[in-house]
Amino acid sequence: MSILVAALSVLSSCHSDGRGEGVLRLADSLMEQRPDSSLALLRRDSLLFAGASKAVRMAYVVSRTEAEDKLYVSHRSDSAMLRAAEYFSSRGSELQRVRSWYLLGRVYCDMLLYGHALSAFGKAIGGEATADSAVCRYKARACTWAGAIYEEKELHADALRYNKQAYEYARRADVPSVEVYALRDIGRSYRNLSKDVEAIRYYKFAANKAKAFNDSSLVVMVMEELAGVYIDNRQFCKAKNALSNNISSTLNVDLAPHYFIRAEYYDNIGLVDSAVYYYDKGLVYGWEKVNVHAFLKLARLYKKNDDYVNAVKYYDSCLYNIDCLRRNQSTEYGNLMSNLENKLDIERKNVAFMETKMNLIILIIIILILIIVVCVVVYKSYKKHKKAFLDQQKRVERYWQEKRDTDLQIIHKNEKRIMQLERDLSSSNETLTELRKSLIKTEAEMLLKQNEIINFERKHSELLIADLTDTEIYKLYHNPLSNPTNSDYHKLLHALNNTYKDFTLRLKDFYPDISKSEIWICCMIKIGLSAKEICNISSYSYSSLSMAKSRLYKKMFNQKGSAKDLDTFIREF
């Protein structure tokens, strides 16, 4: 029994699908010319689609949304259309995919969710290029609406880009009216970019297209916008000629722009009464944003004629419309701020891939240059440090060489040499020439003098050291109760340099990178202070002082050493 019920359900569904598809085909055939008949048909047979398959139900949602959109029925929810767009993205044809995303974008426009709208239009425009006329028609409309959103937000360069795309798709679609709208929108973008020469050229092109297939309403619409450009440029005769067409032929479209452009023309040529008349007529058909400007113009005109009662009335109306616009814009901008940055980035990548590629190449070049610069800097730094290392090695070798040649060793060496010279002189007295004898005597005398000088310098040094230990500054630093000042330290430096042959200057020459605090430690060691005494007159602890000494020794000799090693070196330096 259950199998029978299931079979009947399937057969009923198939039957419903067949009738539903027929209704959809008829409704879609009426969509462009008779959207009212299409919507009536879909509403009449709406129950027919309740039991249809998901594909037919989704197609019904798309067709009904388009019919309502063409008849200016405001959309309040995206739930049904979003499901349809997602369904046809994975299962539908190219036409169904593009059409559903375009209509979802229109739903979001009515809901003032412009960030979502741009995303939907981007998905409609995206994909591979196609020659299908119907697909190109919907892509052209998606570009047109995307351009309108950017125009609304005064992003005129982006709007121009989309309007030009719309024209290219319109040409492939071979729908003259869509071409006219696209050309008109390009002219509008150029006008907003203050490029009036280009704007006039595109408006005229659009008007000629409209005349070619005898659509008087489109001709009037384009010529009136062209008149606005002429009015901006104070070319009133040309503006008058552009406005010579009769408004009555356009009663099936929005009349507000037709009246407002004439009001603007009369306002500019000084016919105030005519301007007021047309502004008032336009207000009947206008919506909040365009009416704001009309109210403001009327208020100024009445104020100019000293009619302050009417002026105040229109100022109040202007403020009321501005408040309404602000409430709407809070929704618009909230959605745009959360979605626009990411969506615009995706769209720009789709339409400007070459620009992105070029930016990537430039970025790679910059990175390579930076890498090269970093490598050069690192190499130079390495060379600098290597040179400093080698220089320090030479200083260390020179120091150890000098350390090997101490004064006592030199004296001992000289004495041995003198004894050798004396032996040579006595043993070979008869065979040596007078010149050779004179040279031996002179060398012996010179070595004796050198020993005398060394002994004198040693004695002088001992006296200087003894004199240093008897100075007030030396005693001050050895007094455990004293607290030496910065001035006292400079006095100590002067005394040490006098006593030990420019001690600090020789330290700086031996190790150029030595710091002031490290020189201070060396001075304390040189005057014989113990680690405990140094800690008493400084902020060093015993362990930190020991570490500082070890680090300094490592820097000076490029090898590990203890605090005691540094003390030994400084005392002998």
C-alpha positions in Angstrom: 0.0 0.0 0.0 2.8 2.4 0.9 4.5 1.7 -2.4 1.3 2.6 -4.2 1.0 5.9 -2.4 4.6 6.7 -3.2 4.2 5.9 -6.8 1.0 8.1 -7.1 2.9 10.9 -5.3 5.7 10.7 -7.9 3.3 10.7 -10.8 1.4 13.6 -9.3 4.7 15.5 -8.9 5.7 14.8 -12.5 2.3 16.0 -13.8 2.6 19.2 -11.6 6.1 19.8 -12.9 5.0 19.6 -16.5 2.1 22.1 -16.0 4.4 24.3 -13.9 7.1 24.4 -16.5 4.6 25.4 -19.1 3.3 28.3 -16.9 6.9 29.4 -16.3 7.7 29.4 -20.0 4.6 31.5 -20.8 5.4 33.9 -17.9 9.0 34.4 -19.0 7.9 35.0 -22.6 5.7 37.9 -21.4 8.4 39.2 -18.9 10.1 41.9 -21.1 7.0 43.4 -22.8 4.1 42.6 -20.3 5.5 42.1 -16.8 2.1 42.8 -15.3 0.6 39.9 -17.2 3.5 37.7 -16.3 3.0 38.5 -12.6 -0.7 37.9 -12.8 -0.2 34.5 -14.4 2.3 33.5 -11.7 0.1 34.6 -8.9 -3.0 32.9 -10.3 -1.2 29.5 -10.6 0.9 29.8 -7.4 -0.7 26.7 -5.8 0.4 24.7 -8.8 4.0 25.1 -7.7 3.5 24.0 -4.1 3.8 20.3 -4.9 6.4 20.7 -7.7 10.0 19.6 -7.6 12.7 21.9 -6.1 14.0 22.9 -9.4 10.6 24.1 -10.6 9.9 25.9 -7.2 13.2 27.7 -7.4 12.5 28.7 -11.1 9.1 30.0 -9.9 10.7 32.2 -7.2 13.1 33.7 -9.8 10.4 34.5 -12.3 8.0 36.0 -9.8 10.8 38.1 -8.3 11.7 39.4 -11.7 8.1 40.3 -12.5 7.7 42.1 -9.2 11.0 43.9 -9.7 9.9 45.2 -13.2 6.6 46.4 -11.6 8.5 48.3 -8.8 7.2 46.0 -6.1 9.6 46.5 -3.1 11.3 43.3 -1.8 11.3 42.9 1.9 13.1 39.6 2.4 16.0 37.8 0.7 15.3 34.3 2.1 13.5 32.8 -1.0 15.7 34.4 -3.6 18.9 33.6 -1.7 18.0 29.9 -1.7 17.2 30.1 -5.4 20.5 31.8 -6.3 22.5 29.2 -4.3 20.5 26.3 -5.9 21.1 27.5 -9.5 24.8 28.3 -8.7 25.5 24.5 -8.4 22.7 22.9 -10.5 21.3 25.4 -13.0 22.3 26.6 -16.4 24.5 29.7 -17.0 21.4 31.8 -17.7 19.7 30.6 -14.5 22.8 31.3 -12.4 23.3 34.8 -13.8 19.6 35.7 -13.7 19.2 34.5 -10.1 22.2 36.4 -8.7 21.2 39.5 -10.6 17.7 39.4 -9.0 19.1 38.7 -5.6 21.2 41.8 -6.0 17.9 43.7 -6.8 16.3 42.3 -3.7 19.2 43.6 -1.6 19.0 47.0 -3.2 15.4 47.3 -2.1 16.5 46.2 1.4 19.2 48.9 1.3 21.9 46.2 1.9 24.2 47.6 -0.8 27.2 45.6 0.3 25.3 42.3 -0.2 23.9 43.7 -3.5 27.4 44.4 -4.9 28.4 40.9 -3.9 25.4 39.4 -5.7 25.9 41.5 -8.8 29.6 40.5 -8.8 28.6 36.8 -8.9 26.2 37.5 -11.7 28.9 39.3 -13.8 31.6 36.8 -13.0 32.3 33.6 -15.0 33.5 33.0 -18.4 32.6 35.3 -21.4 29.6 34.1 -23.3 27.8 35.0 -26.5 24.4 34.1 -25.2 22.1 37.1 -25.7 19.9 36.5 -22.6 22.9 35.9 -20.3 24.6 39.1 -21.6 21.3 41.0 -21.0 21.2 40.1 -17.3 25.0 40.8 -16.9 24.4 44.2 -18.5 21.7 44.9 -16.0 23.9 43.7 -13.1 26.7 46.0 -14.2 24.2 48.9 -14.5 22.9 48.4 -11.0 26.4 48.0 -9.6 27.3 51.3 -11.3 24.2 52.9 -9.8 25.3 51.9 -6.3 28.7 53.4 -6.8 27.2 56.5 -8.3 24.9 56.8 -5.3 28.0 56.7 -3.0 29.8 59.2 -5.2 32.4 56.7 -6.3 32.2 57.9 -9.9 35.3 56.3 -11.3 34.1 52.9 -10.2 30.7 53.6 -11.5 32.1 54.5 -14.9 34.0 51.2 -15.0 30.8 49.2 -14.4 28.8 51.4 -16.9 31.3 50.7 -19.6 31.0 47.0 -18.8 27.3 47.2 -19.0 27.5 48.7 -22.5 29.8 45.9 -23.7 27.3 43.3 -22.5 24.4 45.2 -23.9 25.9 45.2 -27.3 26.3 41.4 -27.2 22.7 41.1 -25.9 21.5 43.0 -28.9 18.8 44.8 -26.9 18.8 48.5 -28.0 17.0 49.8 -25.0 19.7 48.3 -22.7 22.4 49.9 -24.9 20.7 53.3 -24.5 20.6 53.1 -20.8 24.2 52.0 -20.6 25.3 54.9 -22.9 23.2 57.3 -20.8 24.9 56.0 -17.6 28.4 56.4 -19.1 27.5 60.0 -19.9 26.2 60.5 -16.4 29.4 59.2 -14.9 31.5 61.5 -17.1 29.3 64.4 -16.0 29.8 63.5 -12.3 33.6 63.4 -13.0 33.4 66.9 -14.5 34.3 65.7 -18.0 31.5 67.4 -19.8 32.9 67.0 -23.3 32.8 63.2 -23.0 29.5 63.3 -21.2 27.8 65.3 -24.1 29.3 62.8 -26.7 27.8 59.8 -24.9 24.4 61.5 -24.3 24.1 62.3 -28.0 25.2 58.8 -28.9 22.4 57.4 -26.6 19.8 59.7 -28.0 20.6 58.7 -31.6 20.4 55.0 -30.6 16.9 55.7 -29.1 15.8 57.6 -32.2 17.0 54.7 -34.4 14.4 52.3 -32.9 11.7 55.0 -32.3 11.5 55.0 -28.5 10.4 58.5 -27.8 10.4 58.1 -24.0 14.1 57.1 -24.1 14.9 60.0 -26.4 13.2 62.5 -24.0 15.0 61.0 -21.0 18.4 61.2 -22.6 17.9 64.7 -24.0 16.7 66.0 -20.6 19.9 64.8 -18.9 21.9 66.3 -21.8 20.0 69.6 -21.1 21.3 69.4 -17.5 24.9 69.4 -18.8 24.2 72.4 -21.0 22.6 74.2 -18.1 25.7 73.5 -16.0 27.8 75.1 -18.8 25.4 78.1 -19.2 24.5 77.0 -22.7 20.8 77.8 -22.4 19.9 77.8 -26.1 21.2 74.3 -26.4 19.4 73.3 -23.2 16.1 74.7 -24.5 16.5 72.7 -27.8 17.2 69.6 -25.8 14.0 70.2 -23.7 11.8 70.8 -26.7 10.3 67.3 -26.6 6.9 66.9 -25.0 6.6 65.3 -21.5 3.3 63.7 -22.3 4.9 60.9 -24.2 6.6 59.6 -21.1 3.6 59.2 -18.7 4.5 55.6 -18.1 7.8 56.4 -16.3 8.9 58.5 -13.4 8.0 62.1 -14.1 9.9 63.9 -11.4 13.2 64.3 -13.4 11.3 65.7 -16.4 9.7 68.4 -14.3 12.8 69.2 -12.2 15.1 69.7 -15.2 12.7 72.2 -16.6 12.4 73.9 -13.3 16.2 74.1 -13.2 16.3 75.6 -16.7 13.7 78.3 -15.8 15.5 79.0 -12.5 18.8 79.6 -14.4 17.2 82.0 -17.0 15.4 84.0 -14.3 11.8 82.8 -14.9 11.1 82.3 -11.2 7.3 81.6 -11.5 7.9 78.9 -14.1 10.6 77.4 -12.0 8.3 77.2 -9.0 5.5 75.7 -11.1 7.7 72.8 -12.3 9.4 72.2 -9.0 5.9 71.9 -7.4 4.8 69.4 -10.1 7.9 67.4 -9.8 7.5 67.0 -6.0 4.3 65.0 -6.6 6.3 62.3 -8.3 9.7 62.6 -6.7 11.2 60.5 -3.9 13.1 61.7 -0.8 16.6 62.3 -2.1 15.6 64.2 -5.3 12.8 66.1 -3.4 15.4 67.4 -0.9 17.0 69.5 -3.6 13.6 70.6 -4.9 12.5 71.7 -1.5 15.7 73.6 -1.0 15.5 75.3 -4.4 11.9 76.3 -3.7 12.8 77.7 -0.3 15.5 79.8 -1.8 13.3 81.1 -4.6 10.5 82.1 -2.1 13.1 83.7 0.1 14.5 85.6 -2.9 10.9 87.0 -3.4 10.6 87.8 0.3 7.9 85.2 0.8 9.3 83.9 4.1 6.2 82.0 5.1 6.6 79.6 2.1 10.3 79.7 2.4 10.1 78.4 6.0 7.6 75.8 4.9 9.9 74.3 2.2 12.9 74.5 4.5 10.9 72.4 7.1 10.0 69.9 4.3 13.7 69.8 3.3 14.8 69.0 6.8 12.1 66.3 7.2 13.3 64.6 4.0 16.9 64.8 5.1 16.0 63.1 8.4 14.3 60.3 6.5 17.3 59.9 4.3 19.6 59.7 7.3 17.5 56.9 8.8 17.7 55.0 5.5 21.4 55.7 5.1 22.2 54.3 8.6 21.1 50.9 7.3 22.9 51.3 4.0 26.2 52.4 5.4 26.1 49.8 8.2 25.9 47.1 5.5 28.4 48.8 3.2 31.0 49.2 6.0 30.8 45.6 6.9 30.9 44.2 3.4 32.1 46.8 0.9 35.9 46.5 1.4 36.0 42.8 0.9 33.5 42.8 -2.0 35.2 45.6 -3.8 38.5 43.9 -3.5 37.0 40.7 -5.1 35.3 42.7 -7.9 38.4 44.6 -8.7 40.4 41.4 -8.9 37.9 40.0 -11.3 37.9 43.1 -13.6 41.5 44.2 -13.1 43.6 41.0 -13.0 46.4 42.5 -15.0 46.7 45.4 -12.6 46.9 43.0 -9.7 49.5 41.0 -11.5 51.6 44.1 -12.2 51.3 45.1 -8.5 52.5 41.6 -7.6 55.5 41.8 -9.9 56.4 45.2 -8.5 56.0 43.8 -5.0 58.3 40.9 -5.9 60.9 43.3 -7.4 60.7 45.5 -4.2 61.1 42.4 -2.0 64.1 41.2 -4.1 65.6 44.7 -3.9 65.1 44.7 -0.1 66.6 41.2 0.2 69.7 42.5 -1.8 69.9 45.6 0.3 69.7 43.5 3.5 72.3 41.1 2.2 74.6 44.0 1.3 74.0 45.6 4.8 74.6 42.2 6.5 77.7 41.6 4.4 79.1 45.1 5.1 78.3 44.6 8.8 80.1 41.2 8.7 83.1 42.8 7.0 83.1 45.6 9.5 82.9 43.2 12.5 85.5 40.9 10.9 87.9 43.9 10.4 87.3 45.0 14.0 88.0 41.4 15.1 91.3 41.2 13.1 92.3 44.7 14.4 91.7 43.6 18.0 93.6 40.4 17.3 96.6 42.5 16.2 96.3 44.6 19.3 96.2 41.6 21.5 99.3 40.1 19.7 101.1 43.3 20.1 100.2 43.5 23.8 101.5 39.9 24.4 104.7 40.7 22.4 105.2 43.8 24.5 104.5 41.8 27.7 107.2 39.3 26.7 109.7 42.2 26.2 109.6 43.5 29.8 112.1 46.0 31.1 113.9 43.4 33.2 114.2 41.1 30.3 115.5 43.9 28.1 118.1 44.8 30.7 119.2 41.2 31.1 119.4 40.8 27.4 121.4 44.0 27.0 123.8 42.9 29.8 124.4 39.6 28.1 125.1 41.4 24.8 127.5 43.9 26.5 129.4 40.9 28.0 129.6 39.3 24.6 130.8 42.6 23.0 133.5 42.9 25.7 134.7 39.4 25.1 134.8 40.0 21.4 136.8 43.2 21.9 139.4 41.6 24.3 139.9 38.3 22.4 140.3 39.8 19.0 142.2 42.9 19.9 144.9 42.4 17.3 142.8 41.3 14.4 140.0 43.9 14.6 140.3 47.1 12.6 139.9 50.4 14.4 136.5 50.9 12.8 135.3 47.6 14.0 136.5 48.3 17.5 134.8 51.7 17.5 131.5 50.0 16.4 131.7 47.4 19.2 132.4 50.1 21.8 129.6 52.3 20.5 127.1 49.4 20.6 128.1 48.6 24.2 127.8 52.2 25.3 124.4 52.4 23.6 123.1 49.3 25.5 124.4 50.6 28.8 122.6 53.9 28.1 119.4 52.0 27.3 119.7 50.1 30.6 120.2 53.4 32.4 117.1 54.9 30.7 115.0 51.8 31.6 116.2 51.9 35.2 115.5 55.7 35.3 112.0 55.2 33.8 111.3 52.4 36.3 112.4 54.6 39.2 110.4 57.5 37.8 107.4 55.3 37.5 107.8 54.0 41.0 108.0 57.5 42.3 104.9 58.5 40.3 103.0 55.6 41.8 104.2 56.5 45.3 103.2 60.0 44.7 99.7 58.9 43.5 99.2 56.8 46.7 99.9 59.9 48.7 97.3 62.1 47.0 94.0 63.1 48.5 92.0 61.6 45.6 93.7 58.2 46.0 93.0 58.2 49.7 89.4 59.3 49.1 88.7 56.2 47.1 90.4 54.0 49.6 88.4 55.4 52.5 85.5 53.0 53.2 83.3 55.9 54.5 83.7 58.1 51.5 81.2 58.7 48.7 83.2 59.9 45.7 81.4 62.2 43.2 81.6 62.5 39.5 84.0 65.4 39.9 86.2 63.2 42.1 86.2 60.6 39.4 87.5 63.1 36.8 90.3 64.0 39.2 91.2 60.4 39.5 91.3 59.9 35.7 93.7 62.8 35.4 95.9 61.4 38.2 95.9 57.9 36.6 96.8 59.2 33.2 99.7 61.2 34.6 101.0 58.3 36.6 100.5 55.4 34.1 101.3 57.1 30.8 97.8 58.0 29.5 96.3 54.8 31.1 92.7 55.4 29.9 93.8 56.6 26.4 95.9 53.4 26.0 92.9 51.3 27.1 90.7 53.0 24.5 93.3 52.4 21.8 93.7 48.8 22.9 89.9 48.2 22.9 88.0 51.0 21.0 84.5 49.7 21.9 85.1 50.0 25.7 82.3 51.8 27.4 82.5 54.5 30.1 81.3 52.1 32.8 83.9 49.6 31.8 86.6 52.3 31.9 85.4 53.1 35.4 85.8 49.5 36.5 89.3 49.4 35.0 90.2 52.6 36.9 89.0 51.1 40.2 91.1 48.0 39.6 94.2 50.1 38.7 94.1 51.9 42.0 94.0 48.6 43.8 90.4 48.5 45.0 89.0 45.0 45.9 85.7 43.8 44.5 84.1 44.5 47.9 85.4 48.1 47.9 84.2 48.7 44.3 80.7 47.4 45.2 80.6 49.7 48.2 80.9 52.8 46.1 78.8 51.7 43.1 75.5 50.0 42.2 77.3 46.7 41.3 76.7 43.6 43.3 79.6 41.1 43.8 78.2 38.7 41.1 77.3 41.4 38.6 80.8 43.0 39.0 82.4 39.6 38.4 80.3 39.0 35.3 81.1 42.5 34.0 84.8 41.9 34.4 84.6 38.5 32.6 82.6 40.0 29.7 85.1 42.8 29.3 88.0 40.3 29.2 86.2 38.2 26.6 85.7 41.4 24.4 89.3 42.5 24.8 91.0 39.1 24.1 88.4 37.2 22.2 88.7 34.3 24.7 87.2 33.4 28.0 88.7 34.8 31.1 87.8 35.3 34.8 87.4 38.5 36.8 90.9 37.7 38.2 92.4 37.6 34.7 91.1 41.1 34.0 92.5 42.3 37.3 95.9 40.9 36.4 95.8 42.5 33.0 94.8 45.9 34.2 97.3 46.1 37.0 100.1 45.3 34.5 98.8 47.4 31.6 
